[in-house]
Amino acid sequence: MNTPERTLHDYVADVSEHTEVRRGVPLPFGTHESEGGVNFSLFSRHATHVRLELFDHPVDATPARVIDFDFTRNRTGDIWHVWVEGIRSGQLYAYRVNGPYQPREGHRFNFHKLLIDPFATAISRVQNWDFGPARGYDLSAPERDLVCSKVDDAEAMPKCVFTNEHFHWHDDQPLRHPWSKTVIYETHVRGFTIHPSSVVEHPGTYRGLMEKIPYLKELGVTAVELMPIYEFNEFEVPGINPQTGKPLRNYWGYDPVAFFAPKASYSSAGGMGQQKLEFKEMVRALHQAGIEVILDVVFNHTSEGNELGPTLCFRGIDNSIFYMLESDQRYYKNYAGTGNTINANHPMVRDHILGALRYWVVEMHVDGFRFDLASILGRDCTGKLLANAPLLERIAEDPILRDAKIIAEAWDTAGAYEVGSFSERRWAEWNGRYRDDIRRFWRGDDGMLGLFASRICGSADIYTKSGKGPESSINFVTCHDGFTLNDLVSYRDKHNEANGENNHDGTDYNISENYGTEGETTDAGIEALRKGQIKNFLLTLLISRGVPMLLSGDEFRRTQGGNNNAYCQDNETSWHDWSCLEQHREIFRFTRGMIDFRRAHPILSKEQFYTDADIHWFDPQGGMPNWADPKEKQFGCLIHEDEQRALFLIFNASTDAVDFGLPPVLPGTRWHLAVDTSREAPQDLFAVDKEPLWEDPQTYHLSSRSSAILLARKQESALGGRAV
C-alpha cells in the first residue's frame, strides 16, 4: 500500500502581534489563502462583535493571538471578514461572537464560548469531548437557559484547523455509474474494520476501509454509502450500558458538529488536518477500483440540541437564523426528534448547505449523497411542507451537482412521508414501502401477492404518478436503522436492553420472524429455514427493478443480537466480526453470485417500468394469478430478454411445496436452472453461462418458502453445470 501523502502539520506558523492584519473580503466564506495570508469570513446578522482567536495547540485555553473585528472596517453587510498574514496549513483557530443573550427573542450569543467555524474543513480531535463546559447558560440558575453562563470553555473545545495541502488526484474523475448498473453497499467507516478479526493494519479508519477494497470488488458492489463521516462527538451520549457497565457512545454519528469537516478519529494519521488527506486517499483508491462514494449527510439538525444543549457553532453565531424556533423563541421546533431543526430554507442556510455539497463534490471528489430525514429540507421556517421547496430544487438543478447522485430519506419524525412524491425526478428515494412489503411477503402475510409483484417491478404504483421511473427507488430490505438481515429472520422482537432505555427505544414494527426460537440456535431445521429466507431476500432484492442497497455484513450474516437501534453501541454489537465470513461463506457466495446474475441480465435493472409485452404472470397451474385472493402466496413471472433468452422467476412464500408449470420456451431454446434458494450450496446458484439444463420441460418443483430462477436459452450455449 502506498505511503500516505502527509508532509505538513508538524509546525505552526509564527503569527505574532506584529503580523500584518488587513480588512479582508467577504467572500468566499470560511478560510481562503491569498497573497501570503489567509482571509477569514463569517456570517452573522445579529452579532455586535466578532473575535478571531489563533491557537498553538488543540488543548490551549489561551490563544496565541487575538484579532478583534472592527464593526465598520471588517464588516460587509452581515459578513465579518479579516485577512491575516503568514497563516499556514495546520494553524488552529476559532471564533467568539457577541450579541444579545435573549433566548425568548431567539438570540443566544455568549462571548465566553469558543465557536467552530461552520465552514471549517478540519476540526482538531478532543479526547473524551465533554459538551458540559460549552453550555451557554448557567446550569446552577433556577431559570436554566434564561441565564447566560460566564464559564470560558476554550480549553475543552476543539479548534478549527486551516488546511491547504496539495493533493495529487492522479486524474481522478467521477465514475458516473448509471443507476441501472449501481449496487449500493451501506457501511460504517469505523465499524467496518475496527474488530480485530478484520486483520487490517489501520482498523476503524478511512485507511482501514481502503484495505478492504479487494473484498468490495470481489463482492461486486459499485458504490459505498458511508454513514456520517463528518465531525461529531462520539462522547455526547449520556448513560451506561446496563449489561457491561461501560459508557454508551454516539456510534452512528447522526449529530453533526461541522458539515465540511471529515471526522478526525477516523484518520489513522492524526487529527490536525490529516483526516482530510486520508479521506481523499480513500476516495481516490475506491474510484480506482470502480467504486463510487456516497455520503450519508445530516442537514436537518445539529448536535447543539434543544434549549439545554451546548453552544458549539450555529447557536452562538446566529441562533435565530440557523434554527426553526417556536413562537416562544426560547424553544426549538423538533422535526428530527433530536432537539432542534435546521432552518434549511432560509436563504443563508440554503446557501450554506449548497456550499457544503459543492465542497464534497469538488474538493473531496465524492459521487453523491443520501439525505437523512430529507423531508425536513422541504419545510419552511414555520415547519410547513412546501410544494416546491427552494433548497430541494436548488440541489437538483445545481450545475456543480448535476452528476452527483442525490438520494432522499423521504420522511421525517413529524409525520411527513413522501415516498413516491419527493421533489422532482432527479431525486431518488429510499423506498421504505419496498422494505416493508418484501418483508411481509416472505414472512407469509396474507394479501401481499400484488404488492410484492409491484415492488420487484420497480414500484410503478408508487412512482408513476409523480413522473419518476424505477431508478428513483432505492430498494432495500435492511439498513443501519433496524435489524440486520440475519436478525430479521432470527428475532421476532427487538432486544435493545443494552441501550439503557429499558427496551423502549427503537421501532416495534420490525416485520420479522424467528422461525421457532428467539435468537441463535443449534436446531438444524430452524437454521436451514433461516438460511433459505436470507437467500430469498437477497434474490428478491437483486432481481428487482430499481437500485439495490445492501447493508454491510448482511452478506455474511452479521448480527446485532436483536438490537434494532444500535446507535449507541460502539462495540462488538455493531462492529463487523469478519470470522462470520468463513462461518457463512455460503451466504457471501450467494450474494456475490446474485450481483453477477443481475449484471449479466440488464433487463432486470432497466430505468423504465415493464410493459405488458415484457413480462407475463403465472400461477402454478399456468393461469393468471388471483391477485385479489389474500391467501395466495405463489406466483411466477416470465421476462423476455430478447429473441433467444427469457427468465422465469418463481416465488413461493407458503409453507407448502408446489409444482410450477413451465411456460413454453422460445424456438430452439431449453430451460436451464440458474438459482434455487431451497437447495444446498453449491447447487443453489450457478455461475453465469454455466447453468445446467433442466431436464423436465413441463414442471419445476419448488419447495416451501423458496424462490427459483430458470433461464431459457439455446442449449449449446451452456458450458456445463459449474456452481459459483
C-alpha positions in Angstrom: 0.0 0.0 0.0 1.2 3.5 -0.9 2.7 5.7 1.8 0.2 8.4 2.9 0.7 11.9 1.3 1.4 13.8 4.6 4.2 16.3 4.8 2.7 19.1 7.0 1.1 19.7 10.4 4.3 19.4 12.4 4.7 23.1 12.8 2.5 26.2 13.4 3.1 29.5 11.6 4.7 32.3 13.7 1.7 34.7 13.9 2.9 37.4 16.3 1.5 40.7 17.4 3.4 42.3 14.5 1.8 40.2 11.8 0.0 42.3 9.3 -3.8 42.3 9.5 -5.9 43.7 6.7 -9.6 44.4 6.2 -10.2 41.3 4.2 -13.0 40.4 1.8 -16.5 38.9 2.5 -16.3 36.0 0.0 -15.7 33.2 -0.1 -16.9 32.1 3.3 -14.6 30.3 5.7 -10.9 30.4 5.1 -9.2 31.2 1.8 -5.4 31.6 1.2 -4.4 34.7 -0.8 -1.3 36.9 -1.2 0.7 35.2 1.5 -2.0 35.2 4.1 -5.5 33.8 4.8 -8.8 35.5 4.6 -11.4 34.6 7.3 -15.1 35.2 6.6 -18.0 34.6 8.9 -21.8 35.3 8.5 -23.7 36.8 11.5 -26.6 39.2 11.1 -27.3 40.0 14.7 -23.8 39.9 16.2 -22.3 43.1 17.7 -18.7 41.9 18.0 -16.6 39.1 16.4 -13.2 37.9 17.5 -10.8 35.5 15.8 -8.5 33.6 18.1 -5.4 31.7 16.9 -4.0 28.8 18.9 -0.8 26.9 19.0 -2.1 23.6 20.4 -5.6 21.9 20.4 -5.9 21.9 24.2 -4.8 25.5 24.8 -7.1 27.6 26.9 -5.4 30.8 25.9 -4.9 31.9 22.3 -1.5 32.8 20.9 -3.1 35.8 19.0 -6.4 37.6 19.2 -7.9 39.6 16.4 -11.0 41.7 17.0 -13.1 42.6 14.0 -13.9 46.3 13.7 -17.6 46.7 13.3 -17.2 49.1 10.3 -13.8 48.1 8.8 -14.2 44.3 9.0 -17.8 44.0 8.1 -19.7 44.0 4.8 -23.5 43.7 5.3 -23.9 40.6 7.5 -20.5 39.2 6.8 -17.5 39.7 9.1 -14.0 39.3 7.5 -10.3 39.8 8.0 -7.1 38.9 6.3 -4.1 37.7 8.4 -0.5 37.5 7.1 1.6 34.3 7.4 -1.1 31.7 8.2 0.0 28.3 7.2 -1.6 24.9 6.9 -2.1 23.4 10.3 -3.0 26.7 12.0 -5.6 26.3 14.7 -8.3 28.9 15.1 -11.8 29.6 16.4 -14.3 32.4 16.9 -16.0 34.3 19.7 -19.2 36.1 18.7 -21.0 38.6 20.9 -24.5 40.0 20.8 -27.8 39.8 22.8 -28.4 36.9 25.1 -32.2 37.0 24.8 -33.5 33.4 24.5 -37.1 34.4 24.3 -36.3 36.5 21.2 -34.2 33.7 19.7 -30.7 35.1 20.5 -28.1 33.1 22.4 -24.8 34.9 21.8 -22.2 34.2 24.5 -18.8 35.7 24.2 -17.4 33.2 26.8 -17.9 30.3 24.4 -15.4 29.4 21.7 -17.2 28.7 18.4 -16.4 26.4 15.5 -16.2 28.0 12.0 -19.2 26.5 10.2 -17.0 26.3 7.1 -14.1 24.6 8.8 -12.7 21.7 6.7 -11.0 20.0 9.7 -11.5 20.0 13.5 -8.8 19.0 16.0 -9.5 15.8 17.9 -10.5 16.1 21.5 -10.2 13.1 23.8 -13.4 12.4 25.8 -15.0 15.6 24.5 -17.4 16.9 27.2 -20.2 19.2 26.0 -20.8 20.4 29.5 -18.5 23.5 29.5 -20.0 24.6 26.2 -23.5 25.1 27.5 -24.2 28.8 27.1 -26.4 29.1 30.1 -25.9 28.8 33.9 -26.8 25.3 34.9 -27.0 26.3 38.6 -29.6 29.0 37.9 -33.3 28.2 38.6 -34.1 29.8 35.2 -31.6 27.5 33.5 -31.2 28.6 29.9 -32.5 32.1 30.5 -29.3 33.0 32.4 -26.1 33.4 30.5 -23.1 31.4 31.5 -19.8 33.1 32.2 -17.7 30.0 32.1 -15.0 30.0 29.4 -14.8 26.7 27.6 -11.7 27.3 25.3 -9.6 24.5 26.8 -12.4 21.9 26.4 -13.4 22.9 22.9 -11.8 21.5 19.7 -10.2 24.1 17.4 -10.6 24.5 13.7 -7.6 23.6 11.5 -6.8 25.6 8.5 -5.8 23.2 5.8 -4.3 23.9 2.4 -2.2 20.9 1.4 -1.6 19.9 -2.2 -3.2 16.5 -3.0 -2.5 14.7 -6.3 -5.7 13.1 -7.5 -3.9 11.4 -10.4 -6.5 12.5 -12.9 -9.3 11.1 -10.8 -12.7 11.6 -12.4 -16.3 11.0 -11.3 -17.3 7.4 -12.2 -20.9 8.4 -13.1 -22.2 4.8 -12.9 -25.8 4.9 -14.2 -28.5 3.9 -11.8 -29.1 0.8 -13.8 -25.6 -0.5 -13.0 -25.4 0.6 -9.4 -25.3 -1.7 -6.4 -25.0 0.3 -3.1 -23.3 -1.0 0.0 -24.2 0.9 3.2 -21.4 0.7 5.8 -19.8 2.5 8.7 -16.2 3.5 8.4 -15.2 2.6 11.9 -17.4 -0.5 12.4 -16.3 -2.0 9.1 -12.8 -2.7 10.2 -12.4 -1.9 13.9 -13.0 -5.6 15.0 -9.7 -7.5 15.4 -10.9 -10.1 13.0 -10.7 -7.6 10.2 -7.0 -8.1 10.1 -6.2 -4.7 8.7 -3.2 -2.5 9.5 -5.3 0.5 10.3 -8.6 -0.7 11.9 -11.5 1.7 12.2 -10.2 4.3 9.8 -10.5 5.6 6.2 -7.3 3.7 5.5 -8.7 0.5 7.0 -11.6 0.7 4.6 -9.1 1.1 1.8 -7.5 -2.1 2.9 -10.9 -3.9 2.3 -11.3 -2.6 -1.3 -10.3 -6.0 -2.7 -13.2 -7.6 -0.7 -15.6 -5.0 -2.0 -14.5 -5.7 -5.6 -14.9 -9.4 -5.1 -18.4 -8.9 -3.7 -19.3 -6.8 -6.8 -20.8 -3.6 -5.3 -20.4 -0.4 -7.3 -20.9 2.2 -4.5 -20.3 2.5 -0.8 -22.7 4.6 1.1 -20.9 5.8 4.2 -22.8 6.6 7.4 -21.9 10.1 8.7 -18.2 10.8 8.3 -18.2 14.5 9.2 -17.3 15.7 12.6 -19.5 14.7 15.5 -18.9 14.0 19.2 -19.0 10.3 20.0 -18.9 11.1 23.7 -22.1 13.1 23.8 -24.5 10.2 24.5 -25.3 10.0 28.3 -25.8 6.8 30.1 -24.2 3.4 30.8 -24.7 0.1 29.1 -26.6 -1.8 31.9 -25.2 -5.1 30.7 -21.5 -4.1 30.7 -21.3 -1.0 32.9 -19.4 0.8 30.1 -20.4 4.3 28.8 -22.6 4.4 25.7 -21.2 6.2 22.6 -22.6 8.1 19.7 -21.6 5.4 17.2 -23.8 6.2 14.2 -22.8 9.9 14.1 -26.2 11.4 13.2 -25.5 14.5 15.3 -23.2 16.8 13.2 -20.9 19.4 14.6 -19.4 20.7 11.3 -20.7 20.0 7.8 -17.4 20.4 5.9 -15.0 18.5 8.2 -14.3 14.8 7.9 -14.2 13.0 11.2 -10.7 13.2 12.8 -11.0 9.9 14.8 -11.5 8.0 11.5 -8.0 9.1 10.4 -5.1 6.7 11.1 -2.5 9.5 11.0 -3.9 12.2 13.3 -6.5 15.0 13.7 -4.6 18.1 12.7 -5.8 18.0 9.1 -4.5 14.6 8.2 -8.1 13.4 8.2 -8.8 15.5 5.1 -5.9 14.0 3.2 -6.7 10.4 4.3 -10.3 10.8 3.3 -9.1 11.9 -0.2 -6.8 8.9 -0.4 -9.7 6.6 0.4 -11.9 8.2 -2.3 -9.2 8.1 -4.9 -8.5 4.4 -4.1 -12.2 3.5 -4.3 -12.5 5.2 -7.6 -9.5 3.4 -9.0 -11.4 0.2 -8.1 -14.5 1.4 -9.9 -16.4 2.1 -6.6 -18.3 5.3 -6.1 -18.6 7.1 -2.7 -21.9 8.3 -1.4 -22.1 10.2 1.9 -24.9 10.0 4.3 -25.4 13.6 5.2 -27.4 15.2 8.0 -28.6 18.7 7.2 -31.8 18.5 9.3 -30.4 19.2 12.7 -27.1 19.6 14.7 -25.6 18.3 17.9 -26.4 21.6 19.6 -29.8 20.0 20.6 -32.6 21.9 22.3 -32.5 24.9 24.6 -30.5 23.0 27.1 -27.8 21.9 24.6 -24.3 23.1 24.1 -23.2 26.3 22.2 -20.8 25.0 19.6 -21.3 26.8 16.3 -24.6 27.9 14.8 -26.3 28.7 18.1 -23.6 31.1 19.1 -23.2 32.6 15.6 -26.8 33.5 14.9 -29.3 31.1 16.5 -32.5 32.8 15.1 -31.2 32.4 11.5 -30.0 28.9 11.5 -32.7 27.1 13.5 -36.5 26.8 13.3 -37.9 28.3 16.5 -41.3 28.1 18.2 -43.5 31.2 18.7 -41.8 31.5 22.1 -38.4 31.6 20.5 -36.7 30.1 23.6 -37.7 26.8 22.2 -36.8 24.9 19.1 -39.1 23.1 16.6 -38.1 19.4 16.6 -38.9 17.7 13.4 -35.8 15.4 13.6 -36.6 14.1 17.1 -33.2 15.2 18.4 -33.9 18.6 19.9 -33.6 21.1 17.1 -34.3 21.6 13.4 -32.1 23.4 10.8 -33.9 26.3 9.1 -32.9 24.9 5.8 -35.0 27.1 3.5 -33.7 30.4 4.9 -31.6 31.8 2.0 -28.4 31.9 4.1 -28.8 28.4 5.4 -29.7 27.2 2.0 -26.5 28.6 0.6 -24.5 27.1 3.4 -25.9 23.6 2.7 -25.3 24.0 -1.1 -21.7 25.2 -0.3 -21.1 22.1 1.7 -22.4 19.8 -1.0 -20.3 21.5 -3.6 -17.2 21.3 -1.4 -17.6 17.5 -1.0 -18.0 17.1 -4.8 -15.4 19.5 -6.0 -12.7 19.3 -3.3 -13.3 15.8 -1.9 -14.5 14.1 -5.2 -17.5 12.3 -3.6 -20.1 10.9 -6.1 -23.4 11.5 -4.3 -25.3 12.0 -1.1 -28.1 10.3 0.9 -30.0 13.0 2.8 -31.1 11.9 6.3 -34.8 12.8 7.1 -34.8 14.8 3.8 -38.5 15.9 4.2 -37.3 18.4 6.8 -35.3 20.1 4.0 -38.7 20.8 2.3 -40.2 22.7 5.3 -40.3 26.5 5.7 -39.4 28.4 8.8 -42.9 27.6 10.3 -42.5 23.9 9.7 -44.9 23.8 6.8 -44.1 21.4 3.9 -43.5 23.4 0.7 -44.9 22.2 -2.6 -41.7 23.3 -4.5 -39.1 23.7 -1.7 -36.3 26.0 -2.9 -33.5 24.0 -1.4 -34.6 20.7 -2.9 -34.9 22.3 -6.3 -31.6 24.1 -6.0 -29.8 20.8 -5.1 -31.4 19.0 -8.1 -30.6 21.8 -10.5 -27.3 23.0 -9.2 -24.7 22.9 -12.1 -21.9 21.6 -9.9 -24.1 18.8 -8.5 -25.6 17.7 -11.8 -23.6 14.4 -12.0 -24.0 13.7 -8.3 -26.4 11.0 -7.1 -28.9 12.5 -4.7 -31.0 10.2 -2.5 -33.7 11.2 -0.1 -34.8 9.5 3.1 -38.3 10.9 2.1 -39.8 11.2 5.6 -39.2 12.8 9.0 -40.2 12.2 12.6 -43.0 14.8 12.5 -45.3 12.8 10.2 -44.1 13.6 6.7 -43.9 10.6 4.4 -43.2 11.5 0.8 -42.0 8.2 -0.7 -43.0 8.4 -4.4 -43.6 12.1 -4.4 -40.4 13.6 -3.1 -39.4 16.8 -5.0 -38.6 16.3 -8.7 -37.4 13.3 -10.8 -33.7 13.8 -10.2 -34.2 12.8 -6.5 -34.0 9.1 -5.8 -35.6 7.9 -2.6 -35.1 5.2 0.0 -38.2 3.1 -0.7 -39.5 2.2 2.7 -42.6 0.6 1.2 -40.3 -1.8 -0.7 -38.6 -2.9 2.6 -42.0 -3.5 4.3 -43.8 -5.3 1.5 -40.9 -7.6 0.8 -40.6 -8.5 4.4 -44.3 -9.1 4.8 -44.5 -11.3 1.7 -41.6 -13.6 2.8 -43.0 -13.7 6.3 -46.1 -15.2 4.8 -48.5 -12.4 5.5 -51.9 -12.5 3.7 -52.7 -10.2 0.8 -49.2 -9.5 -0.3 -49.1 -11.1 -3.8 -49.9 -8.0 -5.8 -47.8 -5.6 -3.7 -44.8 -8.0 -3.9 -45.1 -8.1 -7.7 -45.3 -4.4 -7.9 -42.1 -4.0 -5.8 -40.0 -6.3 -7.9 -41.1 -4.4 -11.0 -39.9 -1.1 -9.7 -42.9 0.2 -7.7 -44.8 1.8 -10.6 -47.8 2.2 -8.3 -45.7 4.5 -6.1 -43.6 6.4 -8.7 -45.6 6.8 -11.9 -48.0 9.5 -10.6 -45.0 11.8 -9.9 -43.3 11.2 -13.3 -40.5 9.1 -11.7 -39.1 5.9 -13.0 -37.8 2.7 -11.2 -34.4 4.3 -10.9 -35.9 6.6 -8.3 -36.5 3.6 -6.0 -33.6 2.7 -3.8 -34.6 -0.8 -2.8 -33.5 -2.3 0.5 -34.6 -5.0 2.9 -32.3 -3.8 5.8 -30.3 -0.7 6.6 -28.3 0.6 9.6 -31.6 1.6 11.3 -33.3 -1.7 12.3 -32.5 -5.4 12.2 -29.6 -6.8 10.2 -30.7 -9.4 7.7 -29.6 -12.2 10.0 -31.6 -10.8 12.9 -34.6 -10.2 10.6 -35.0 -14.0 10.4 -33.8 -14.7 13.9 -35.8 -12.4 16.2 -39.5 -11.7 16.5 -38.9 -8.8 18.9 -36.3 -6.2 19.4 -33.7 -6.6 22.2 -32.3 -3.2 22.9 -31.7 -3.6 26.7 -28.0 -2.6 26.2 -29.1 0.9 25.1 -30.1 1.7 28.7 -33.7 2.7 27.9 -35.5 -0.5 29.2 -36.0 -1.7 25.6 -38.4 1.2 24.9 -36.3 2.7 22.1 -36.3 1.5 18.5 -39.3 0.5 16.5 -41.7 -2.3 17.4 -42.7 -2.6 13.7 -40.0 -5.0 12.5 -42.0 -7.4 10.3 -39.6 -10.1 11.4 -39.9 -13.8 12.4 -37.7 -16.1 14.4 -39.0 -19.4 13.0 -39.2 -21.3 16.2 -36.9 -19.8 18.8 -35.6 -16.3 19.6 -32.0 -15.7 18.7 -29.2 -18.1 18.0 -30.0 -21.8 17.8 -28.3 -25.1 17.1 -31.6 -26.5 15.7 -30.7 -27.6 12.2 -34.2 -27.3 10.9 -34.6 -23.7 12.1 -31.2 -22.8 10.9 -31.9 -24.2 7.4 -35.1 -22.2 7.2 -33.4 -19.0 8.2 -30.7 -19.5 5.7 -33.3 -20.1 3.0 -35.1 -16.9 3.9 -31.9 -14.9 3.8 -31.4 -16.2 0.3 -35.0 -15.3 -0.6 -34.4 -11.7 0.5 -31.1 -11.4 -1.4 -32.6 -12.9 -4.6 -35.6 -10.6 -4.4 -33.5 -7.5 -3.8 -31.1 -8.3 -6.7 -33.8 -9.1 -9.3 -35.9 -6.1 -8.6 -36.0 -3.1 -10.8 -34.8 0.0 -9.0 -31.4 0.4 -7.3 -30.4 -2.4 -4.8 -28.8 -1.4 -1.5 -27.2 -3.9 0.8 -26.4 -3.4 4.5 -22.8 -4.3 5.0 -22.3 -7.5 6.8 -25.6 -9.0 5.6 -23.6 -11.0 3.1 -22.0 -12.9 5.9 -24.9 -12.8 8.5 -23.6 -10.1 10.7 -25.8 -10.0 13.9 -26.5 -7.3 16.4 -28.1 -9.8 18.9 -31.6 -8.5 18.1 -30.7 -4.8 18.8 -32.6 -2.8 16.2 -31.4 0.6 17.3 -27.6 0.2 17.9 -26.8 3.9 17.5 -25.0 4.0 20.8 -23.2 0.6 20.6 -19.6 1.3 19.6 -18.6 -2.3 20.4 -19.0 -5.8 19.1 -22.7 -5.4 18.9 -22.2 -3.1 15.8 -18.7 -4.0 14.7 -18.2 -6.4 11.7 -17.0 -9.7 13.0 -15.1 -11.0 10.0 -14.9 -14.5 11.3 -18.6 -14.7 10.2 -17.3 -14.5 6.6 -15.8 -18.0 6.9 -18.7 -19.3 9.0 -21.2 -18.1 6.5 -19.2 -18.3 3.3 -22.3 -19.8 1.6 -24.3 -16.6 2.0 -21.4 -14.4 0.8 -21.1 -16.6 -2.3 -24.8 -16.4 -2.9 -24.8 -12.6 -2.6 -21.8 -12.3 -4.9 -23.5 -14.7 -7.4 -26.8 -12.8 -7.4 -24.9 -9.5 -8.1 -23.2 -11.2 -11.0 -26.6 -12.5 -12.2 -28.1 -9.0 -12.1 -25.2 -7.7 -14.1 -25.5 -10.5 -16.7 -29.2 -9.8 -17.2 -29.6 -6.0 -17.6 -33.3 -6.5 -18.4 -33.7 -6.7 -14.6 -32.3 -3.2 -14.0 -33.6 -1.1 -16.8 -34.5 2.5 -15.9 -38.1 2.1 -17.1 -41.1 0.1 -16.0 -42.0 -3.2 -17.6 -44.7 -3.2 -20.3 -47.2 -5.9 -20.8 -45.0 -7.1 -23.7 -42.0 -7.5 -21.4 -43.5 -9.5 -18.6 -46.2 -12.2 -18.2 -47.6 -13.5 -14.9 -48.5 -17.1 -14.0 -49.9 -19.1 -11.1 -48.5 -22.6 -10.5 -51.1 -24.1 -13.0 -50.1 -21.7 -15.8 -53.0 -19.4 -15.5 -53.1 -15.8 -14.3 -52.5 -15.3 -10.5 -55.6 -14.4 -8.5 -54.2 -11.1 -7.2 -57.4 -10.5 -5.1 -57.1 -13.7 -3.1 -55.4 -12.8 0.2 -54.3 -16.4 0.8 -52.3 -16.7 -2.5 -48.6 -16.8 -1.8 -47.2 -18.3 -5.0 -46.7 -16.9 -8.5 -44.2 -16.8 -11.4 -43.3 -14.2 -14.0 -41.8 -14.7 -17.4 -39.5 -11.9 -18.6 -38.3 -11.8 -22.3 -34.8 -10.6 -22.6 -34.5 -10.9 -26.4 -35.5 -13.3 -29.2 -33.4 -16.1 -27.7 -33.4 -15.6 -24.0 -36.0 -15.4 -21.3 -36.2 -15.6 -17.5 -38.8 -17.4 -15.4 -38.8 -16.3 -11.8 -41.0 -18.2 -9.3 -41.8 -17.4 -5.7 -43.4 -19.5 -3.0 -43.9 -17.8 0.4 -46.3 -20.5 1.6 -45.5 -23.4 3.9 -46.3 -26.0 1.2 -44.2 -27.1 -1.8 -45.7 -26.6 -5.2 -45.2 -27.8 -8.8 -45.0 -24.9 -11.2 -45.9 -25.5 -14.8 -43.2 -24.1 -17.0 -44.2 -21.7 -19.8 -43.4 -22.8 -23.4 -39.8 -21.9 -24.4 -38.7 -19.9 -27.3 -37.9 -21.9 -30.5 -34.6 -23.6 -30.2 -34.2 -23.0 -26.5 -34.4 -25.1 -23.4 -34.8 -24.3 -19.7 -31.7 -24.1 -17.5 -31.6 -23.8 -13.8 -29.9 -20.6 -12.5 -31.0 -20.3 -8.8 -33.0 -22.2 -6.3 -32.9 -20.9 -2.7 -34.0 -24.2 -1.2 -31.0 -26.2 -2.5 -27.8 -26.7 -0.6 -24.7 -25.0 -1.9 -23.2 -25.2 -4.5 -26.4 -26.3 -6.3 -28.4 -23.2 -5.1 -26.8 -20.9 -7.6 -24.8 -21.5 -10.8 -22.3 -19.3 -12.5 -23.4 -17.1 -15.4 -23.4 -19.2 -18.6 -22.8 -22.4 -16.6 -26.4 -23.1 -15.7 -27.3 -26.8 -16.1 -30.1 -28.0 -18.4 -33.4 -28.6 -16.6 -34.5 -32.0 -18.0 -38.2 -31.6 -17.3 -39.6 -29.1 -19.8 -43.1 -29.1 -18.2 -42.7 -28.7 -14.4 -40.5 -27.3 -11.7 -40.9 -28.5 -8.1 -40.5 -25.5 -5.8 -40.1 -26.1 -2.1 -41.9 -24.2 0.6 -40.6 -20.7 1.4 -38.3 -20.6 -1.5 -37.7 -19.0 -4.9 -36.0 -20.0 -8.1 -34.9 -18.7 -11.5 -34.9 -20.6 -14.7 -33.2 -19.3 -17.9 -34.4 -20.2 -21.4 -31.6 -20.2 -23.9 -30.1 -22.3 -26.6 -28.7 -25.5 -25.1 -25.4 -25.4 -26.9 -24.5 -22.1 -25.2 -24.4 -23.9 -21.8 -20.9 -25.0 -20.9 -21.8 -27.2 -18.0 -23.1 -27.0 -14.5 -20.3 -25.4 -12.5 -21.5 -23.6 -9.4 -20.1 -20.3 -8.4 
